[in-house]
């Protein structure tokens, strides 16, 4: 009996060993800074309204290799004038294997962007500073929480869809 339990544990360990994650390359895919109202924007008081938008996408390159791109867009406005628009597409090539489909989706949507974010944050800070603006340091982001929130919204929408269809049908 003990032999069967230890064999079962060994089989479970072998399955866990098949799960692999590796960072093959991290690179800046695209970066831009626009200051459409320069130099006039530098003449006033610096109290901007800042908006940060994040987005991720992943695509399969081959059986166990994926490219993940983290898009960060920072817009700073003073009243109705755009001070700057900074956009960074930080990308990485990741080796991911041995995960079931749901876990793979979570790894690509949360774990990969978490690894990319420090590089994107640095690129944004550098671009904004080189544009002559005060330093812009992005705060930490919990990509796992964002992923879970998105999954919850998708589940709620999927749950509402049939109800909406049923309500639209005549009795």
Secondary structure, DSSP 4 states (H G I P E B T S, - for coil): -HHHHHHHHHHHHHHHHH-EEEEEEEEEEEEEEE-TTTTGGGGS----EEEEEEEEEEEEEETTEEEEEEEEEEEEEETTEEEEEEEEEEEEEEEEES--HHHHHHIIIIIHHHHHHHHHHHHHHHHHHHTTPPP--PPP--HHHHHHHHHHHHHHHHHHHHHHHHHHS--
